[in-house]
Amino acid sequence: MSHLDIFGSTTVNIQPDLGLVKVQKRRRMSFSFRPPRGFHSLLLSLSPRYKRFFIIKDSFLLYYAESEKRSFESNRYFNIHPKGVIPLGGCVVSTNEDMGMPFAIVVNLEDFTGTVVLAAESEEEQVQWIEMLQESGKVTWKNSQLGEAMIESLEAQGLQLAKEKQEYLDKLLEETEELSHQRAQKEELERLNQVLEEEKRKFEEVVLELKAEQEQIKLDLDDTTQSLKSVDREKEELSCLTDTLQKSIEELSQEKQRRLLMLGVKGQEEKEADRKSSGSACEDPVDGEASRDPEVLQDLRHIEEQMKILLKEKEQADEKLNDNEQRSKLLQQEKEYFSTQAQTLQQSLSQLTVDKQQTEAELKAEIQSRMELEQRLKQAEEALRDLEKGLNSVERTKERDEKMKGDVTQLRKFFEECICAAEIEAKLPAIMKNAVYLHKAAARRIKSCRVQRRASRRHWCELKHSKSFALAGLDDGMEELRATARRLTSDSSFRESVYKIVVRKEAANTTID
């Protein structure tokens, strides 16, 4: 309203009895200046002869002669020497219909003993003048001092706010960089988690393979145990057979010696009897004995051949027994090797199970920590957005300032926690990499065990091929030895024939002597 320009054609009447300001007529100066934006118009008084042209300049009401209006409207400059000046600072403006004019304006001033009464031509103009007079009355020395103080205070507040805004922006940039670093660490952790998941899958496959290897080793160990038991049984049977053959040979030797002794004694007795008998009777037995010499020699050869066969079979049985003992030792070593491999695989499997459980626990803790970190990141991002909105907003309220302080407190707490956990989070990728390398070392150890297992399996296959002697060759030899042992120990007629052949052989030898 104070910048409204209104041009009207009115007259001014001034009441001298109400203590109006004395107007001094002065010569108009040759220089003039363009007035600032204000309010001016012609006002009426109680008498039409007091027409004045009024201009409001800041907190002063300037009035001129009515002719000044034409000069002002033509060149838009006003005279710096008015007829009078009325200060409006602290004035009280009101309307009064009892002054004899329909649109009267009453101005009361503290510095005047009377009242200034003006009149407008219309109600609209009256309202405009009242508003402008009231606005101009606010321009006082106290108000100007207060305004300057407020301006200085606002400037100081503006500088402080600008400083705080810059600090908040710097902190915002730092926190943004920190958040970017956190996101990079989060991506690194996600990548490491993927690597760990892949290693976990491979780890489970290795565990399954180890279990299969362990089952195969158990089966091979059982086969080795069964083979060892079979070899032990065969060894016992061979030992029994060897003992039986040895006893049979000893019995045959004793029987041979006994028969020879008996034959020698009997031959001497027969010789003495033959000497006493007649010569004709002696010639016939000599011819019979001579006829029996080829049969006796043949029987003795047969006995010697049978004894050689028995001795050869005994030697073969001894050799087979020695071979079985050697193979028993090899099978025992193989059994110990399989037991050692089984224990090693069991220890590796137990260690891998413990590592798997530890890795799963670390992975669960890492996932939970990552979820908490994501939640804190979301809260920090929301606080940053609210803080940025508060800094960019023009209006500042107490509630908004409190909210900004809360956001700053929350961000400070978040980054203090980040600083406290910075060392652990910095070492975490190295820890995860070490875990990955640990699993790789375990995989290498398992691979070496697998190579040793394949070598032992090849050795075991060779043993299985060589074991055919104990399983197949021994069967035929054992059957022959058993048959021979049965024939020698249970065939009484064979033993009697052998005894007779031995006796004949001894008798023939005695006769030749």
C-alpha positions as CSV (number, residue, x, y, z in Angstrom):
1,M,0.0,0.0,0.0
2,S,2.8,2.4,0.7
3,H,4.0,2.0,-3.0
4,L,0.6,2.7,-4.5
5,D,0.5,5.7,-6.9
6,I,-2.9,7.4,-6.9
7,F,-3.6,10.6,-8.9
8,G,-6.8,12.4,-8.1
9,S,-8.4,15.9,-8.5
10,T,-9.4,17.1,-5.1
11,T,-9.3,20.4,-3.1
12,V,-7.9,20.9,0.4
13,N,-9.4,23.0,3.2
14,I,-7.5,23.6,6.5
15,Q,-9.2,24.5,9.8
16,P,-7.1,27.2,11.4
17,D,-8.9,26.9,14.8
18,L,-7.6,23.3,15.2
19,G,-3.9,24.2,15.4
20,L,-2.8,23.5,11.8
21,V,0.8,23.8,10.7
22,K,1.7,27.3,9.4
23,V,2.6,27.2,5.7
24,Q,5.5,29.3,4.7
25,K,5.6,30.4,1.1
26,R,9.0,30.2,-0.5
27,R,10.5,30.7,-3.8
28,R,10.7,27.7,-5.9
29,M,14.3,26.4,-6.6
30,S,15.5,25.9,-10.1
31,F,16.7,22.3,-9.4
32,S,14.4,19.3,-8.6
33,F,14.7,15.5,-8.4
34,R,12.5,12.5,-9.2
35,P,10.7,11.5,-6.0
36,P,10.6,7.9,-4.9
37,R,7.5,5.9,-5.0
38,G,4.9,7.3,-2.6
39,F,1.3,8.5,-2.4
40,H,0.0,11.9,-3.5
41,S,-3.4,13.5,-4.2
42,L,-5.6,16.6,-3.6
43,L,-7.6,16.7,-0.4
44,L,-10.5,18.9,0.7
45,S,-10.9,20.8,3.9
46,L,-14.0,22.4,5.5
47,S,-13.7,25.4,3.2
48,P,-13.2,25.1,-0.5
49,R,-10.7,28.1,-0.5
50,Y,-8.1,26.0,1.3
51,K,-7.1,23.7,-1.5
52,R,-3.8,22.0,-1.1
53,F,-1.8,19.4,-3.0
54,F,-0.5,16.7,-0.6
55,I,2.4,14.2,-1.1
56,I,3.4,11.5,1.4
57,K,7.2,11.2,1.5
58,D,8.4,8.4,3.8
59,S,7.0,9.5,7.3
60,F,6.2,13.1,6.2
61,L,3.1,14.7,4.7
62,L,4.1,17.5,2.3
63,Y,1.5,19.9,1.0
64,Y,1.8,22.6,-1.7
65,A,-0.5,25.0,-3.5
66,E,-3.1,23.6,-5.8
67,S,-1.1,24.8,-8.8
68,E,1.8,22.5,-7.9
69,K,-0.3,19.6,-9.0
70,R,-0.1,20.5,-12.7
71,S,3.6,21.0,-12.5
72,F,4.1,17.6,-10.7
73,E,1.9,15.8,-13.3
74,S,3.8,17.4,-16.2
75,N,7.4,16.7,-15.2
76,R,6.9,14.1,-12.4
77,Y,9.2,16.1,-10.1
78,F,8.1,17.7,-6.9
79,N,9.3,20.9,-5.3
80,I,11.7,20.6,-2.4
81,H,10.2,23.7,-0.7
82,P,6.7,22.8,0.3
83,K,4.3,25.1,2.0
84,G,4.4,22.9,5.0
85,V,5.5,19.5,6.4
86,I,3.6,17.4,8.8
87,P,5.6,14.5,10.5
88,L,3.5,11.3,10.6
89,G,5.6,9.2,13.0
90,G,3.4,7.7,15.6
91,C,0.2,9.4,14.3
92,V,-3.3,8.1,14.9
93,V,-5.5,8.2,11.9
94,S,-9.3,7.8,12.1
95,T,-12.5,8.8,10.3
96,N,-15.1,11.3,11.6
97,E,-18.4,12.2,9.9
98,D,-19.2,15.0,12.3
99,M,-16.7,17.4,10.7
100,G,-19.1,18.6,8.0
101,M,-17.5,16.6,5.2
102,P,-18.7,13.2,4.1
103,F,-15.2,11.6,3.8
104,A,-13.2,13.3,6.6
105,I,-9.8,12.0,7.8
106,V,-8.6,13.0,11.3
107,V,-4.9,12.8,12.1
108,N,-3.8,13.1,15.8
109,L,-0.1,13.7,16.6
110,E,1.8,13.7,19.8
111,D,3.8,16.7,18.8
112,F,0.7,18.9,18.0
113,T,-1.8,20.4,20.4
114,G,-4.6,20.3,17.8
115,T,-5.9,17.9,15.2
116,V,-5.3,17.8,11.4
117,V,-8.6,17.3,9.5
118,L,-8.5,16.4,5.8
119,A,-11.3,15.3,3.5
120,A,-11.4,13.1,0.4
121,E,-13.8,13.1,-2.5
122,S,-14.8,9.4,-2.3
123,E,-14.9,6.6,0.1
124,E,-12.3,4.6,-1.9
125,E,-9.9,7.4,-1.8
126,Q,-10.5,7.9,1.9
127,V,-9.7,4.3,2.6
128,Q,-6.5,4.5,0.5
129,W,-5.3,7.7,2.4
130,I,-6.1,6.2,5.8
131,E,-4.0,3.1,4.9
132,M,-1.1,5.1,3.6
133,L,-1.1,7.5,6.6
134,Q,-1.1,4.5,9.0
135,E,1.7,2.9,7.1
136,S,3.7,6.1,7.0
137,G,3.1,6.6,10.8
138,K,5.0,3.4,11.5
139,V,8.2,4.9,10.1
140,T,9.8,6.3,13.4
141,W,13.3,6.5,14.9
142,K,12.6,3.7,17.3
143,N,11.2,1.6,14.5
144,S,14.2,2.3,12.3
145,Q,16.6,1.4,15.2
146,L,14.6,-1.7,15.9
147,G,14.7,-2.5,12.1
148,E,18.4,-2.0,12.0
149,A,18.9,-4.3,15.0
150,M,16.6,-6.8,13.5
151,I,18.4,-6.6,10.2
152,E,21.8,-7.1,11.9
153,S,20.3,-10.0,13.9
154,L,18.9,-11.5,10.8
155,E,22.2,-11.0,9.0
156,A,24.0,-12.7,11.8
157,Q,21.5,-15.5,11.9
158,G,21.8,-15.8,8.1
159,L,25.6,-16.0,8.4
160,Q,25.3,-18.6,11.2
161,L,22.8,-20.6,9.2
162,A,25.0,-20.4,6.1
163,K,27.9,-21.6,8.2
164,E,25.9,-24.4,9.7
165,K,24.6,-25.3,6.2
166,Q,28.1,-25.4,4.9
167,E,29.1,-27.6,7.8
168,Y,26.1,-29.8,7.3
169,L,26.9,-30.0,3.6
170,D,30.6,-30.9,4.3
171,K,29.4,-33.5,6.8
172,L,26.9,-34.7,4.3
173,L,29.6,-35.2,1.7
174,E,31.8,-37.1,4.2
175,E,28.8,-39.3,5.2
176,T,28.0,-39.8,1.5
177,E,31.6,-41.0,0.9
178,E,31.4,-43.2,4.0
179,L,28.1,-44.6,2.7
180,S,29.8,-45.3,-0.7
181,H,32.6,-47.0,1.1
182,Q,30.1,-49.0,3.1
183,R,28.3,-50.0,-0.1
184,A,31.6,-51.0,-1.7
185,Q,32.4,-53.2,1.4
186,K,28.9,-54.6,1.2
187,E,29.4,-55.6,-2.4
188,E,32.8,-57.1,-1.6
189,L,31.2,-59.1,1.2
190,E,28.4,-60.2,-1.1
191,R,31.1,-61.4,-3.6
192,L,32.9,-63.2,-0.9
193,N,29.7,-64.8,0.3
194,Q,29.1,-66.1,-3.3
195,V,32.6,-67.5,-3.3
196,L,31.9,-69.1,0.1
197,E,28.6,-70.5,-1.2
198,E,30.5,-72.1,-4.1
199,E,33.2,-73.4,-1.8
200,K,30.5,-74.8,0.5
201,R,28.9,-76.6,-2.4
202,K,32.3,-78.0,-3.4
203,F,33.0,-78.8,0.2
204,E,29.8,-80.8,0.4
205,E,30.7,-82.7,-2.8
206,V,34.1,-83.5,-1.3
207,V,32.5,-84.7,1.9
208,L,30.2,-87.0,-0.1
209,E,33.2,-88.3,-2.0
210,L,35.1,-88.9,1.2
211,K,32.2,-90.8,2.7
212,A,32.0,-92.9,-0.5
213,E,35.8,-93.5,-0.2
214,Q,35.4,-94.4,3.4
215,E,32.7,-97.0,2.6
216,Q,34.9,-98.4,-0.2
217,I,37.9,-98.6,2.2
218,K,35.7,-100.4,4.7
219,L,34.6,-102.9,2.1
220,D,38.3,-103.4,1.0
221,L,39.3,-103.8,4.6
222,D,36.6,-106.4,5.1
223,D,37.8,-108.2,2.0
224,T,41.3,-108.1,3.3
225,T,40.2,-109.4,6.6
226,Q,38.3,-112.3,5.0
227,S,41.3,-113.1,2.8
228,L,43.6,-113.0,5.8
229,K,41.3,-115.4,7.7
230,S,41.2,-117.7,4.7
231,V,45.0,-117.6,4.4
232,D,45.2,-118.4,8.1
233,R,42.9,-121.4,7.7
234,E,44.8,-122.6,4.7
235,K,48.0,-122.2,6.7
236,E,46.6,-124.2,9.5
237,E,45.5,-127.0,7.1
238,L,48.9,-127.0,5.5
239,S,50.6,-127.3,8.8
240,C,48.3,-130.1,9.8
241,L,48.9,-131.9,6.5
242,T,52.7,-131.4,6.8
243,D,52.6,-132.9,10.3
244,T,50.5,-135.8,9.0
245,L,52.9,-136.5,6.2
246,Q,55.9,-136.2,8.5
247,K,54.3,-138.7,10.9
248,S,53.5,-141.0,8.0
249,I,57.0,-140.9,6.7
250,E,58.4,-141.5,10.1
251,E,56.1,-144.4,10.7
252,L,57.0,-145.9,7.3
253,S,60.7,-145.5,8.1
254,Q,60.3,-147.2,11.5
255,E,58.2,-149.9,10.0
256,K,60.9,-150.4,7.3
257,Q,63.6,-150.6,9.9
258,R,61.6,-153.0,12.0
259,R,60.8,-155.2,9.0
260,L,64.4,-155.2,7.9
261,L,65.5,-156.3,11.4
262,M,62.9,-159.0,11.5
263,L,63.8,-160.1,8.0
264,G,67.5,-160.3,8.9
265,V,66.8,-162.5,12.0
266,K,64.5,-164.7,10.1
267,G,67.0,-165.1,7.2
268,Q,69.7,-166.2,9.6
269,E,67.4,-168.8,11.2
270,E,66.4,-170.1,7.8
271,K,70.0,-170.4,6.7
272,E,70.9,-172.5,9.7
273,A,67.9,-174.7,9.1
274,D,68.8,-175.0,5.4
275,R,72.3,-176.1,6.2
276,K,71.0,-179.0,8.3
277,S,68.5,-180.1,5.7
278,S,69.2,-182.0,2.6
279,G,70.7,-180.6,-0.5
280,S,67.7,-181.2,-2.7
281,A,65.2,-179.5,-0.4
282,C,67.4,-176.4,-0.4
283,E,67.6,-176.1,-4.1
284,D,63.8,-175.5,-4.6
285,P,63.5,-172.5,-2.2
286,V,66.5,-170.9,-3.7
287,D,64.9,-171.1,-7.1
288,G,61.6,-169.6,-5.6
289,E,63.5,-166.8,-3.9
290,A,65.4,-166.2,-7.0
291,S,62.1,-166.0,-8.9
292,R,60.8,-163.5,-6.4
293,D,63.7,-161.1,-6.6
294,P,62.4,-159.0,-9.6
295,E,59.1,-158.5,-7.8
296,V,60.8,-157.4,-4.6
297,L,63.0,-155.0,-6.5
298,Q,60.0,-153.6,-8.3
299,D,58.1,-153.1,-5.0
300,L,61.1,-151.4,-3.4
301,R,61.4,-149.1,-6.3
302,H,57.7,-148.3,-6.0
303,I,58.1,-147.5,-2.3
304,E,61.0,-145.3,-3.0
305,E,59.1,-143.5,-5.7
306,Q,56.1,-143.0,-3.4
307,M,58.4,-141.7,-0.7
308,K,60.0,-139.3,-3.1
309,I,56.5,-138.1,-4.2
310,L,55.6,-137.6,-0.6
311,L,58.8,-135.7,0.1
312,K,58.2,-133.6,-2.9
313,E,54.6,-132.9,-1.9
314,K,55.9,-132.1,1.6
315,E,58.4,-129.6,0.1
316,Q,55.6,-128.1,-2.0
317,A,53.4,-127.8,1.1
318,D,56.3,-126.1,3.0
319,E,56.8,-123.7,0.1
320,K,53.1,-122.9,-0.1
321,L,53.1,-122.5,3.7
322,N,56.0,-120.0,3.4
323,D,54.2,-118.2,0.6
324,N,51.0,-118.1,2.7
325,E,53.0,-116.7,5.6
326,Q,54.5,-114.0,3.4
327,R,51.1,-113.2,1.9
328,S,49.6,-113.1,5.4
329,K,52.2,-110.6,6.3
330,L,51.4,-108.5,3.2
331,L,47.7,-108.7,3.9
332,Q,48.4,-107.7,7.5
333,Q,50.4,-104.7,6.3
334,E,47.6,-103.9,3.8
335,K,45.1,-104.1,6.6
336,E,47.1,-101.8,8.7
337,Y,47.5,-99.4,5.8
338,F,43.7,-99.5,5.2
339,S,43.1,-98.9,8.9
340,T,45.5,-95.9,8.8
341,Q,43.8,-94.5,5.7
342,A,40.4,-95.0,7.2
343,Q,41.5,-93.1,10.4
344,T,43.0,-90.4,8.3
345,L,39.9,-90.0,6.2
346,Q,37.8,-90.1,9.3
347,Q,39.9,-87.3,10.9
348,S,39.7,-85.3,7.7
349,L,36.0,-85.8,7.5
350,S,35.6,-84.7,11.2
351,Q,37.8,-81.7,10.6
352,L,35.9,-80.8,7.4
353,T,32.6,-81.2,9.3
354,V,33.9,-78.9,12.1
355,D,35.1,-76.4,9.4
356,K,31.7,-76.6,7.7
357,Q,29.8,-75.9,10.9
358,Q,32.1,-73.0,11.7
359,T,31.8,-71.6,8.2
360,E,28.0,-71.9,8.3
361,A,28.0,-70.2,11.7
362,E,30.2,-67.4,10.4
363,L,28.1,-67.1,7.3
364,K,24.9,-66.8,9.4
365,A,26.5,-64.2,11.6
366,E,27.7,-62.4,8.5
367,I,24.2,-62.5,6.9
368,Q,22.6,-61.2,10.1
369,S,25.3,-58.5,10.4
370,R,24.7,-57.5,6.8
371,M,20.9,-57.3,7.4
372,E,21.5,-55.0,10.4
373,L,24.0,-53.0,8.4
374,E,21.4,-52.6,5.5
375,Q,18.8,-51.5,8.0
376,R,21.1,-48.9,9.6
377,L,22.1,-47.8,6.1
378,K,18.4,-47.2,5.2
379,Q,17.9,-45.3,8.4
380,A,21.0,-43.2,7.7
381,E,19.8,-42.5,4.1
382,E,16.4,-41.4,5.4
383,A,18.0,-39.2,8.0
384,L,20.3,-37.7,5.2
385,R,17.3,-37.0,3.0
386,D,15.4,-35.4,5.9
387,L,18.5,-33.3,6.7
388,E,18.9,-32.2,3.1
389,K,15.2,-31.2,2.9
390,G,15.6,-29.3,6.1
391,L,18.7,-27.5,4.8
392,N,17.1,-26.7,1.5
393,S,13.8,-25.4,2.9
394,V,13.4,-21.6,3.3
395,E,11.1,-21.7,6.3
396,R,12.7,-22.6,9.6
397,T,10.6,-23.8,12.5
398,K,11.5,-25.0,15.9
399,E,10.0,-28.4,15.2
400,R,12.0,-28.7,12.0
401,D,15.2,-27.7,13.8
402,E,14.6,-30.3,16.5
403,K,14.0,-32.9,13.8
404,M,17.3,-31.9,12.1
405,K,19.1,-32.2,15.4
406,G,17.7,-35.7,15.8
407,D,18.8,-36.6,12.3
408,V,22.3,-35.3,13.0
409,T,22.4,-37.2,16.3
410,Q,21.3,-40.4,14.6
411,L,23.9,-40.0,11.8
412,R,26.6,-39.3,14.4
413,K,25.7,-42.4,16.3
414,F,25.7,-44.5,13.1
415,F,29.1,-43.3,12.0
416,E,30.5,-43.7,15.5
417,E,29.5,-47.3,15.3
418,C,31.0,-47.5,11.8
419,I,34.3,-46.1,13.1
420,C,34.3,-48.6,16.1
421,A,33.7,-51.5,13.7
422,A,36.1,-50.2,11.0
423,E,39.1,-52.3,11.9
424,I,37.0,-55.5,12.1
425,E,35.3,-54.7,8.9
426,A,38.6,-54.0,7.3
427,K,40.0,-57.3,8.4
428,L,36.9,-59.2,7.5
429,P,37.7,-59.7,3.8
430,A,41.1,-61.1,4.8
431,I,39.5,-63.5,7.2
432,M,37.0,-64.6,4.6
433,K,39.9,-65.1,2.1
434,N,41.8,-67.1,4.7
435,A,38.7,-69.3,5.2
436,V,38.6,-69.8,1.4
437,Y,42.2,-70.7,1.4
438,L,41.7,-73.1,4.3
439,H,39.0,-75.0,2.3
440,K,41.4,-75.0,-0.7
441,A,44.1,-76.5,1.5
442,A,41.7,-79.1,2.8
443,A,40.7,-79.9,-0.8
444,R,44.4,-80.4,-1.7
445,R,44.9,-82.7,1.4
446,I,41.8,-84.7,0.2
447,K,43.3,-84.9,-3.3
448,S,46.6,-86.2,-1.9
449,C,44.7,-88.8,0.1
450,R,42.8,-89.8,-3.0
451,V,46.0,-90.3,-4.9
452,Q,47.4,-92.5,-2.2
453,R,44.1,-94.3,-2.2
454,R,44.4,-95.0,-5.9
455,A,47.9,-96.3,-5.5
456,S,46.9,-98.5,-2.7
457,R,44.0,-99.8,-4.8
458,R,46.4,-100.7,-7.6
459,H,48.6,-102.5,-5.1
460,W,45.5,-104.3,-3.7
461,C,44.5,-105.4,-7.2
462,E,47.9,-106.9,-7.7
463,L,47.5,-108.7,-4.4
464,K,44.2,-109.9,-5.6
465,H,45.7,-111.3,-8.7
466,S,48.6,-113.0,-6.8
467,K,46.1,-114.3,-4.3
468,S,44.8,-116.7,-6.9
469,F,47.6,-119.1,-6.0
470,A,46.2,-119.3,-2.5
471,L,42.7,-119.6,-3.7
472,A,42.9,-121.8,-6.8
473,G,46.4,-123.5,-6.9
474,L,46.1,-124.5,-3.3
475,D,42.8,-126.2,-3.8
476,D,44.3,-128.8,-6.2
477,G,47.4,-129.3,-4.2
478,M,45.5,-129.6,-1.0
479,E,43.1,-132.2,-2.5
480,E,46.1,-134.3,-3.7
481,L,47.9,-134.0,-0.4
482,R,44.7,-134.9,1.5
483,A,44.1,-137.9,-0.8
484,T,47.7,-139.1,-0.3
485,A,47.4,-138.6,3.4
486,R,44.2,-140.5,3.6
487,R,45.6,-143.3,1.4
488,L,48.7,-143.6,3.5
489,T,47.0,-143.4,6.9
490,S,43.8,-145.4,6.3
491,D,44.7,-148.0,3.6
492,S,45.8,-151.0,5.7
493,S,46.3,-153.3,2.6
494,F,48.6,-150.8,1.0
495,R,50.6,-150.7,4.2
496,E,50.8,-154.5,4.4
497,S,51.9,-154.7,0.8
498,V,54.6,-152.1,1.5
499,Y,55.7,-154.1,4.5
500,K,55.9,-157.3,2.4
501,I,57.9,-155.5,-0.3
502,V,60.2,-154.1,2.3
503,V,60.7,-157.6,3.9
504,R,61.4,-159.1,0.4
505,K,63.9,-156.4,-0.3
506,E,65.7,-157.0,2.9
507,A,65.7,-160.8,2.4
508,A,67.1,-160.4,-1.1
509,N,69.8,-158.1,0.1
510,T,70.7,-160.7,2.8
511,T,70.7,-163.5,0.3
512,I,73.0,-161.6,-2.0
513,D,75.4,-160.9,0.9
